[in-house]
Amino acid sequence: MKTIKLSEASQALAEYVAGRRGEVVVLTERNRPVAALVPLKPTDRESLALIGHPEFLGLIERSRAEFRDGHTLSLEEMKREFPARRSPNRHLQPTKTVRKSVAKRAAGKRLRG
């Protein structure tokens, strides 16, 4: 992470980011961070939208507070609380018979082609 004092930032923002290979650049004022240049290459739009969303940030803070207060569940408690369920799309999955016939057709095409 690169830190730059806001009062000393004289280059264009693009120049601070160029060649950093995904490194975060933090701008500070009176030794406190005030802004950050964050690479977004591996970030999807949904994650970017949630970064500053007040409801999402509130949910995260409540979860962290519960964890700090010791409100946690063991793996066994989680399994009891949220039992495994079959996929609702199980009827859409091909049966063994269908898979075999598809494989036979594909093999026939390879022999002919």
N, CA, C and O atoms as a GROMACS GRO file, in nm:
protein
  452
    1MET      N    1   0.084  -0.116   0.000
    1MET     CA    2   0.000   0.000   0.000
    1MET      C    3   0.090   0.124   0.000
    1MET      O    4   0.185   0.134   0.078
    2LYS      N    5   0.059   0.214  -0.086
    2LYS     CA    6   0.134   0.340  -0.098
    2LYS      C    7   0.053   0.450  -0.030
    2LYS      O    8  -0.068   0.460  -0.051
    3THR      N    9   0.118   0.531   0.052
    3THR     CA   10   0.053   0.642   0.121
    3THR      C   11   0.112   0.773   0.070
    3THR      O   12   0.234   0.788   0.061
    4ILE      N   13   0.026   0.868   0.038
    4ILE     CA   14   0.068   0.998  -0.013
    4ILE      C   15  -0.005   1.106   0.066
    4ILE      O   16  -0.126   1.099   0.085
    5LYS      N   17   0.070   1.207   0.111
    5LYS     CA   18   0.006   1.320   0.178
    5LYS      C   19  -0.069   1.401   0.074
    5LYS      O   20  -0.014   1.433  -0.032
    6LEU      N   21  -0.192   1.434   0.103
    6LEU     CA   22  -0.275   1.511   0.010
    6LEU      C   23  -0.209   1.644  -0.028
    6LEU      O   24  -0.216   1.687  -0.143
    7SER      N   25  -0.145   1.706   0.067
    7SER     CA   26  -0.080   1.835   0.040
    7SER      C   27   0.040   1.821  -0.053
    7SER      O   28   0.082   1.919  -0.115
    8GLU      N   29   0.096   1.700  -0.064
    8GLU     CA   30   0.212   1.677  -0.150
    8GLU      C   31   0.175   1.610  -0.282
    8GLU      O   32   0.262   1.588  -0.366
    9ALA      N   33   0.049   1.577  -0.301
    9ALA     CA   34   0.006   1.510  -0.424
    9ALA      C   35   0.007   1.610  -0.538
    9ALA      O   36  -0.076   1.701  -0.544
   10SER      N   37   0.100   1.592  -0.628
   10SER     CA   38   0.114   1.688  -0.737
   10SER      C   39   0.092   1.625  -0.875
   10SER      O   40   0.075   1.697  -0.973
   11GLN      N   41   0.093   1.494  -0.882
   11GLN     CA   42   0.075   1.425  -1.009
   11GLN      C   43  -0.072   1.402  -1.038
   11GLN      O   44  -0.157   1.412  -0.949
   12ALA      N   45  -0.101   1.371  -1.162
   12ALA     CA   46  -0.238   1.332  -1.199
   12ALA      C   47  -0.268   1.197  -1.133
   12ALA      O   48  -0.177   1.116  -1.113
   13LEU      N   49  -0.394   1.173  -1.098
   13LEU     CA   50  -0.432   1.047  -1.032
   13LEU      C   51  -0.386   0.926  -1.112
   13LEU      O   52  -0.341   0.827  -1.053
   14ALA      N   53  -0.398   0.932  -1.243
   14ALA     CA   54  -0.359   0.819  -1.327
   14ALA      C   55  -0.212   0.784  -1.308
   14ALA      O   56  -0.175   0.667  -1.316
   15GLU      N   57  -0.129   0.884  -1.283
   15GLU     CA   58   0.014   0.859  -1.264
   15GLU      C   59   0.041   0.788  -1.132
   15GLU      O   60   0.135   0.709  -1.123
   16TYR      N   61  -0.039   0.815  -1.030
   16TYR     CA   62  -0.022   0.746  -0.902
   16TYR      C   63  -0.060   0.598  -0.913
   16TYR      O   64  -0.002   0.513  -0.846
   17VAL      N   65  -0.156   0.569  -0.997
   17VAL     CA   66  -0.204   0.433  -1.012
   17VAL      C   67  -0.118   0.352  -1.110
   17VAL      O   68  -0.101   0.231  -1.092
   18ALA      N   69  -0.064   0.416  -1.210
   18ALA     CA   70   0.013   0.348  -1.314
   18ALA      C   71   0.130   0.271  -1.254
   18ALA      O   72   0.206   0.323  -1.173
   19GLY      N   73   0.142   0.147  -1.295
   19GLY     CA   74   0.253   0.063  -1.252
   19GLY      C   75   0.242   0.009  -1.111
   19GLY      O   76   0.337  -0.051  -1.062
   20ARG      N   77   0.131   0.028  -1.045
   20ARG     CA   78   0.114  -0.018  -0.906
   20ARG      C   79   0.071  -0.164  -0.897
   20ARG      O   80   0.075  -0.222  -0.789
   21ARG      N   81   0.029  -0.224  -1.007
   21ARG     CA   82  -0.010  -0.366  -1.012
   21ARG      C   83  -0.108  -0.405  -0.902
   21ARG      O   84  -0.085  -0.500  -0.827
   22GLY      N   85  -0.216  -0.333  -0.892
   22GLY     CA   86  -0.322  -0.368  -0.797
   22GLY      C   87  -0.302  -0.314  -0.657
   22GLY      O   88  -0.382  -0.344  -0.568
   23GLU      N   89  -0.198  -0.236  -0.635
   23GLU     CA   90  -0.173  -0.181  -0.501
   23GLU      C   91  -0.266  -0.064  -0.472
   23GLU      O   92  -0.294   0.017  -0.561
   24VAL      N   93  -0.314  -0.055  -0.350
   24VAL     CA   94  -0.400   0.056  -0.308
   24VAL      C   95  -0.313   0.178  -0.279
   24VAL      O   96  -0.207   0.166  -0.217
   25VAL      N   97  -0.358   0.294  -0.324
   25VAL     CA   98  -0.289   0.421  -0.296
   25VAL      C   99  -0.380   0.501  -0.202
   25VAL      O  100  -0.493   0.534  -0.238
   26VAL      N  101  -0.331   0.533  -0.082
   26VAL     CA  102  -0.409   0.604   0.018
   26VAL      C  103  -0.360   0.748   0.026
   26VAL      O  104  -0.240   0.773   0.040
   27LEU      N  105  -0.454   0.842   0.017
   27LEU     CA  106  -0.423   0.984   0.033
   27LEU      C  107  -0.456   1.024   0.176
   27LEU      O  108  -0.564   0.992   0.227
   28THR      N  109  -0.362   1.093   0.241
   28THR     CA  110  -0.381   1.130   0.381
   28THR      C  111  -0.378   1.281   0.399
   28THR      O  112  -0.320   1.355   0.319
   29GLU      N  113  -0.443   1.325   0.507
   29GLU     CA  114  -0.442   1.465   0.547
   29GLU      C  115  -0.425   1.466   0.698
   29GLU      O  116  -0.506   1.409   0.771
   30ARG      N  117  -0.320   1.531   0.746
   30ARG     CA  118  -0.285   1.530   0.889
   30ARG      C  119  -0.270   1.386   0.940
   30ARG      O  120  -0.318   1.352   1.049
   31ASN      N  121  -0.204   1.305   0.861
   31ASN     CA  122  -0.177   1.163   0.893
   31ASN      C  123  -0.302   1.077   0.907
   31ASN      O  124  -0.295   0.969   0.966
   32ARG      N  125  -0.413   1.121   0.855
   32ARG     CA  126  -0.537   1.042   0.857
   32ARG      C  127  -0.579   1.014   0.714
   32ARG      O  128  -0.575   1.105   0.631
   33PRO      N  129  -0.618   0.892   0.682
   33PRO     CA  130  -0.662   0.862   0.547
   33PRO      C  131  -0.790   0.938   0.512
   33PRO      O  132  -0.884   0.941   0.591
   34VAL      N  133  -0.793   0.999   0.393
   34VAL     CA  134  -0.911   1.073   0.349
   34VAL      C  135  -0.966   1.018   0.218
   34VAL      O  136  -1.082   1.042   0.185
   35ALA      N  137  -0.885   0.946   0.144
   35ALA     CA  138  -0.930   0.889   0.018
   35ALA      C  139  -0.837   0.774  -0.019
   35ALA      O  140  -0.726   0.763   0.031
   36ALA      N  141  -0.886   0.688  -0.108
   36ALA     CA  142  -0.804   0.577  -0.155
   36ALA      C  143  -0.830   0.553  -0.303
   36ALA      O  144  -0.943   0.565  -0.350
   37LEU      N  145  -0.726   0.520  -0.373
   37LEU     CA  146  -0.736   0.478  -0.513
   37LEU      C  147  -0.724   0.326  -0.509
   37LEU      O  148  -0.619   0.271  -0.478
   38VAL      N  149  -0.834   0.260  -0.542
   38VAL     CA  150  -0.842   0.115  -0.528
   38VAL      C  151  -0.857   0.052  -0.666
   38VAL      O  152  -0.946   0.092  -0.742
   39PRO      N  153  -0.774  -0.046  -0.700
   39PRO     CA  154  -0.788  -0.112  -0.830
   39PRO      C  155  -0.918  -0.192  -0.836
   39PRO      O  156  -0.954  -0.258  -0.739
   40LEU      N  157  -0.987  -0.186  -0.949
   40LEU     CA  158  -1.116  -0.253  -0.962
   40LEU      C  159  -1.113  -0.369  -1.060
   40LEU      O  160  -1.218  -0.429  -1.087
   41LYS      N  161  -1.000  -0.403  -1.113
   41LYS     CA  162  -0.992  -0.510  -1.214
   41LYS      C  163  -1.059  -0.638  -1.168
   41LYS      O  164  -1.142  -0.692  -1.242
   42PRO      N  165  -1.027  -0.692  -1.047
   42PRO     CA  166  -1.091  -0.818  -1.009
   42PRO      C  167  -1.227  -0.801  -0.942
   42PRO      O  168  -1.284  -0.899  -0.895
   43THR      N  169  -1.280  -0.680  -0.937
   43THR     CA  170  -1.404  -0.652  -0.864
   43THR      C  171  -1.524  -0.652  -0.959
   43THR      O  172  -1.520  -0.591  -1.066
   44ASP      N  173  -1.632  -0.719  -0.917
   44ASP     CA  174  -1.753  -0.717  -0.998
   44ASP      C  175  -1.840  -0.598  -0.955
   44ASP      O  176  -1.816  -0.538  -0.850
   45ARG      N  177  -1.938  -0.566  -1.035
   45ARG     CA  178  -2.022  -0.449  -1.009
   45ARG      C  179  -2.101  -0.461  -0.878
   45ARG      O  180  -2.124  -0.362  -0.809
   46GLU      N  181  -2.144  -0.584  -0.845
   46GLU     CA  182  -2.222  -0.602  -0.723
   46GLU      C  183  -2.138  -0.568  -0.600
   46GLU      O  184  -2.185  -0.501  -0.508
   47SER      N  185  -2.014  -0.616  -0.599
   47SER     CA  186  -1.925  -0.586  -0.486
   47SER      C  187  -1.900  -0.437  -0.476
   47SER      O  188  -1.899  -0.381  -0.366
   48LEU      N  189  -1.879  -0.374  -0.588
   48LEU     CA  190  -1.854  -0.230  -0.589
   48LEU      C  191  -1.975  -0.153  -0.536
   48LEU      O  192  -1.959  -0.056  -0.462
   49ALA      N  193  -2.095  -0.197  -0.572
   49ALA     CA  194  -2.216  -0.130  -0.525
   49ALA      C  195  -2.235  -0.146  -0.374
   49ALA      O  196  -2.289  -0.057  -0.309
   50LEU      N  197  -2.190  -0.259  -0.318
   50LEU     CA  198  -2.208  -0.284  -0.176
   50LEU      C  199  -2.105  -0.214  -0.088
   50LEU      O  200  -2.129  -0.194   0.031
   51ILE      N  201  -1.991  -0.176  -0.144
   51ILE     CA  202  -1.882  -0.119  -0.066
   51ILE      C  203  -1.929  -0.004   0.023
   51ILE      O  204  -1.889   0.004   0.139
   52GLY      N  205  -2.011   0.083  -0.029
   52GLY     CA  206  -2.054   0.198   0.050
   52GLY      C  207  -2.202   0.201   0.081
   52GLY      O  208  -2.253   0.304   0.126
   53HIS      N  209  -2.273   0.091   0.057
   53HIS     CA  210  -2.418   0.089   0.080
   53HIS      C  211  -2.448   0.089   0.230
   53HIS      O  212  -2.403  -0.001   0.302
   54PRO      N  213  -2.522   0.188   0.279
   54PRO     CA  214  -2.545   0.201   0.423
   54PRO      C  215  -2.611   0.079   0.488
   54PRO      O  216  -2.573   0.040   0.598
   55GLU      N  217  -2.708   0.019   0.423
   55GLU     CA  218  -2.774  -0.099   0.481
   55GLU      C  219  -2.677  -0.216   0.493
   55GLU      O  220  -2.674  -0.286   0.594
   56PHE      N  221  -2.597  -0.237   0.388
   56PHE     CA  222  -2.499  -0.346   0.391
   56PHE      C  223  -2.395  -0.322   0.500
   56PHE      O  224  -2.360  -0.413   0.575
   57LEU      N  225  -2.346  -0.198   0.509
   57LEU     CA  226  -2.247  -0.167   0.611
   57LEU      C  227  -2.306  -0.184   0.751
   57LEU      O  228  -2.237  -0.227   0.843
   58GLY      N  229  -2.434  -0.150   0.768
   58GLY     CA  230  -2.502  -0.170   0.896
   58GLY      C  231  -2.512  -0.318   0.931
   58GLY      O  232  -2.491  -0.357   1.046
   59LEU      N  233  -2.545  -0.400   0.831
   59LEU     CA  234  -2.553  -0.544   0.852
   59LEU      C  235  -2.418  -0.601   0.895
   59LEU      O  236  -2.411  -0.682   0.986
   60ILE      N  237  -2.312  -0.558   0.829
   60ILE     CA  238  -2.178  -0.604   0.863
   60ILE      C  239  -2.142  -0.562   1.006
   60ILE      O  240  -2.088  -0.642   1.082
   61GLU      N  241  -2.172  -0.439   1.042
   61GLU     CA  242  -2.140  -0.392   1.177
   61GLU      C  243  -2.219  -0.467   1.283
   61GLU      O  244  -2.164  -0.503   1.387
   62ARG      N  245  -2.348  -0.492   1.257
   62ARG     CA  246  -2.428  -0.570   1.354
   62ARG      C  247  -2.372  -0.711   1.370
   62ARG      O  248  -2.365  -0.764   1.481
   63SER      N  249  -2.332  -0.772   1.258
   63SER     CA  250  -2.275  -0.907   1.263
   63SER      C  251  -2.145  -0.909   1.343
   63SER      O  252  -2.122  -1.000   1.423
   64ARG      N  253  -2.060  -0.809   1.321
   64ARG     CA  254  -1.935  -0.802   1.395
   64ARG      C  255  -1.960  -0.781   1.544
   64ARG      O  256  -1.890  -0.838   1.628
   65ALA      N  257  -2.059  -0.699   1.578
   65ALA     CA  258  -2.092  -0.675   1.719
   65ALA      C  259  -2.143  -0.803   1.784
   65ALA      O  260  -2.106  -0.834   1.897
   66GLU      N  261  -2.228  -0.878   1.715
   66GLU     CA  262  -2.277  -1.005   1.769
   66GLU      C  263  -2.162  -1.102   1.793
   66GLU      O  264  -2.158  -1.171   1.894
   67PHE      N  265  -2.068  -1.106   1.698
   67PHE     CA  266  -1.952  -1.194   1.712
   67PHE      C  267  -1.869  -1.152   1.833
   67PHE      O  268  -1.828  -1.236   1.913
   68ARG      N  269  -1.844  -1.021   1.846
   68ARG     CA  270  -1.766  -0.971   1.962
   68ARG      C  271  -1.834  -1.006   2.093
   68ARG      O  272  -1.768  -1.034   2.193
   69ASP      N  273  -1.968  -1.005   2.093
   69ASP     CA  274  -2.044  -1.035   2.215
   69ASP      C  275  -2.057  -1.185   2.240
   69ASP      O  276  -2.120  -1.227   2.337
   70GLY      N  277  -1.998  -1.265   2.152
   70GLY     CA  278  -1.999  -1.409   2.173
   70GLY      C  279  -2.119  -1.481   2.116
   70GLY      O  280  -2.140  -1.599   2.145
   71HIS      N  281  -2.198  -1.415   2.035
   71HIS     CA  282  -2.315  -1.478   1.974
   71HIS      C  283  -2.271  -1.552   1.847
   71HIS      O  284  -2.275  -1.497   1.737
   72THR      N  285  -2.229  -1.676   1.866
   72THR     CA  286  -2.182  -1.756   1.753
   72THR      C  287  -2.251  -1.892   1.756
   72THR      O  288  -2.311  -1.929   1.856
   73LEU      N  289  -2.243  -1.965   1.646
   73LEU     CA  290  -2.298  -2.099   1.638
   73LEU      C  291  -2.188  -2.197   1.600
   73LEU      O  292  -2.102  -2.165   1.518
   74SER      N  293  -2.190  -2.315   1.661
   74SER     CA  294  -2.096  -2.420   1.622
   74SER      C  295  -2.143  -2.480   1.490
   74SER      O  296  -2.255  -2.452   1.446
   75LEU      N  297  -2.060  -2.563   1.428
   75LEU     CA  298  -2.098  -2.628   1.304
   75LEU      C  299  -2.222  -2.716   1.325
   75LEU      O  300  -2.312  -2.716   1.241
   76GLU      N  301  -2.227  -2.788   1.435
   76GLU     CA  302  -2.343  -2.873   1.464
   76GLU      C  303  -2.470  -2.790   1.482
   76GLU      O  304  -2.577  -2.830   1.435
   77GLU      N  305  -2.460  -2.676   1.549
   77GLU     CA  306  -2.574  -2.587   1.566
   77GLU      C  307  -2.620  -2.533   1.431
   77GLU      O  308  -2.740  -2.522   1.405
   78MET      N  309  -2.525  -2.499   1.345
   78MET     CA  310  -2.559  -2.451   1.211
   78MET      C  311  -2.633  -2.559   1.132
   78MET      O  312  -2.731  -2.530   1.064
   79LYS      N  313  -2.586  -2.683   1.141
   79LYS     CA  314  -2.652  -2.793   1.068
   79LYS      C  315  -2.794  -2.813   1.117
   79LYS      O  316  -2.884  -2.840   1.038
   80ARG      N  317  -2.814  -2.801   1.249
   80ARG     CA  318  -2.951  -2.815   1.302
   80ARG      C  319  -3.038  -2.696   1.261
   80ARG      O  320  -3.155  -2.713   1.227
   81GLU      N  321  -2.980  -2.577   1.264
   81GLU     CA  322  -3.055  -2.455   1.231
   81GLU      C  323  -3.091  -2.448   1.083
   81GLU      O  324  -3.200  -2.403   1.047
   82PHE      N  325  -2.999  -2.492   0.997
   82PHE     CA  326  -3.018  -2.486   0.852
   82PHE      C  327  -2.994  -2.624   0.791
   82PHE      O  328  -2.888  -2.649   0.735
   83PRO      N  329  -3.094  -2.713   0.801
   83PRO     CA  330  -3.074  -2.850   0.749
   83PRO      C  331  -3.054  -2.848   0.597
   83PRO      O  332  -3.106  -2.762   0.526
   84ALA      N  333  -2.975  -2.945   0.551
   84ALA     CA  334  -2.949  -2.955   0.407
   84ALA      C  335  -3.079  -2.989   0.335
   84ALA      O  336  -3.158  -3.071   0.382
   85ARG      N  337  -3.099  -2.924   0.223
   85ARG     CA  338  -3.220  -2.948   0.143
   85ARG      C  339  -3.179  -2.992   0.005
   85ARG      O  340  -3.071  -2.957  -0.044
   86ARG      N  341  -3.265  -3.068  -0.057
   86ARG     CA  342  -3.238  -3.109  -0.195
   86ARG      C  343  -3.259  -2.990  -0.286
   86ARG      O  344  -3.337  -2.900  -0.256
   87SER      N  345  -3.190  -2.991  -0.394
   87SER     CA  346  -3.203  -2.884  -0.492
   87SER      C  347  -3.345  -2.880  -0.544
   87SER      O  348  -3.400  -2.985  -0.578
   88PRO      N  349  -3.408  -2.762  -0.554
   88PRO     CA  350  -3.544  -2.754  -0.606
   88PRO      C  351  -3.550  -2.790  -0.755
   88PRO      O  352  -3.658  -2.816  -0.807
   89ASN      N  353  -3.437  -2.793  -0.822
   89ASN     CA  354  -3.433  -2.824  -0.965
   89ASN      C  355  -3.397  -2.968  -0.993
   89ASN      O  356  -3.353  -3.000  -1.103
   90ARG      N  357  -3.415  -3.057  -0.895
   90ARG     CA  358  -3.371  -3.196  -0.914
   90ARG      C  359  -3.442  -3.263  -1.031
   90ARG      O  360  -3.387  -3.355  -1.092
   91HIS      N  361  -3.565  -3.220  -1.064
   91HIS     CA  362  -3.638  -3.280  -1.175
   91HIS      C  363  -3.583  -3.235  -1.310
   91HIS      O  364  -3.610  -3.297  -1.412
   92LEU      N  365  -3.506  -3.127  -1.310
   92LEU     CA  366  -3.449  -3.078  -1.434
   92LEU      C  367  -3.316  -3.146  -1.467
   92LEU      O  368  -3.263  -3.128  -1.576
   93GLN      N  369  -3.263  -3.224  -1.373
   93GLN     CA  370  -3.136  -3.291  -1.397
   93GLN      C  371  -3.160  -3.414  -1.486
   93GLN      O  372  -3.256  -3.488  -1.464
   94PRO      N  373  -3.074  -3.436  -1.586
   94PRO     CA  374  -3.093  -3.551  -1.674
   94PRO      C  375  -3.075  -3.681  -1.598
   94PRO      O  376  -2.991  -3.692  -1.508
   95THR      N  377  -3.153  -3.779  -1.634
   95THR     CA  378  -3.142  -3.910  -1.572
   95THR      C  379  -3.024  -3.984  -1.634
   95THR      O  380  -2.968  -3.939  -1.734
   96LYS      N  381  -2.987  -4.098  -1.576
   96LYS     CA  382  -2.875  -4.176  -1.630
   96LYS      C  383  -2.905  -4.220  -1.772
   96LYS      O  384  -2.816  -4.220  -1.857
   97THR      N  385  -3.029  -4.259  -1.799
   97THR     CA  386  -3.067  -4.305  -1.932
   97THR      C  387  -3.048  -4.194  -2.035
   97THR      O  388  -2.996  -4.220  -2.144
   98VAL      N  389  -3.088  -4.074  -2.003
   98VAL     CA  390  -3.072  -3.961  -2.095
   98VAL      C  391  -2.925  -3.932  -2.117
   98VAL      O  392  -2.883  -3.908  -2.230
   99ARG      N  393  -2.846  -3.936  -2.010
   99ARG     CA  394  -2.703  -3.908  -2.025
   99ARG      C  395  -2.637  -4.011  -2.116
   99ARG      O  396  -2.551  -3.976  -2.196
  100LYS      N  397  -2.677  -4.140  -2.103
  100LYS     CA  398  -2.619  -4.245  -2.187
  100LYS      C  399  -2.654  -4.224  -2.333
  100LYS      O  400  -2.569  -4.240  -2.420
  101SER      N  401  -2.780  -4.187  -2.362
  101SER     CA  402  -2.820  -4.168  -2.501
  101SER      C  403  -2.749  -4.047  -2.562
  101SER      O  404  -2.715  -4.048  -2.680
  102VAL      N  405  -2.727  -3.944  -2.484
  102VAL     CA  406  -2.654  -3.826  -2.533
  102VAL      C  407  -2.510  -3.865  -2.562
  102VAL      O  408  -2.455  -3.823  -2.663
  103ALA      N  409  -2.450  -3.945  -2.476
  103ALA     CA  410  -2.312  -3.989  -2.496
  103ALA      C  411  -2.301  -4.075  -2.622
  103ALA      O  412  -2.204  -4.064  -2.696
  104LYS      N  413  -2.401  -4.162  -2.647
  104LYS     CA  414  -2.399  -4.247  -2.766
  104LYS      C  415  -2.408  -4.163  -2.893
  104LYS      O  416  -2.336  -4.187  -2.990
  105ARG      N  417  -2.497  -4.062  -2.892
  105ARG     CA  418  -2.509  -3.975  -3.009
  105ARG      C  419  -2.380  -3.900  -3.036
  105ARG      O  420  -2.338  -3.885  -3.151
  106ALA      N  421  -2.316  -3.852  -2.929
  106ALA     CA  422  -2.190  -3.779  -2.946
  106ALA      C  423  -2.081  -3.870  -3.002
  106ALA      O  424  -2.002  -3.829  -3.086
  107ALA      N  425  -2.078  -3.994  -2.955
  107ALA     CA  426  -1.978  -4.090  -3.005
  107ALA      C  427  -2.004  -4.120  -3.152
  107ALA      O  428  -1.910  -4.132  -3.230
  108GLY      N  429  -2.130  -4.133  -3.191
  108GLY     CA  430  -2.166  -4.159  -3.331
  108GLY      C  431  -2.124  -4.045  -3.421
  108GLY      O  432  -2.077  -4.069  -3.533
  109LYS      N  433  -2.141  -3.923  -3.376
  109LYS     CA  434  -2.102  -3.806  -3.454
  109LYS      C  435  -1.950  -3.803  -3.475
  109LYS      O  436  -1.902  -3.765  -3.581
  110ARG      N  437  -1.876  -3.844  -3.373
  110ARG     CA  438  -1.730  -3.844  -3.384
  110ARG      C  439  -1.684  -3.948  -3.487
  110ARG      O  440  -1.588  -3.925  -3.561
  111LEU      N  441  -1.753  -4.063  -3.490
  111LEU     CA  442  -1.715  -4.169  -3.585
  111LEU      C  443  -1.748  -4.128  -3.728
  111LEU      O  444  -1.672  -4.157  -3.820
  112ARG      N  445  -1.862  -4.058  -3.746
  112ARG     CA  446  -1.902  -4.015  -3.879
  112ARG      C  447  -1.823  -3.894  -3.927
  112ARG      O  448  -1.797  -3.880  -4.046
  113GLY      N  449  -1.785  -3.806  -3.832
  113GLY     CA  450  -1.727  -3.677  -3.868
  113GLY      C  451  -1.581  -3.686  -3.880
  113GLY      O  452  -1.516  -3.586  -3.910
   0.00000   0.00000   0.00000
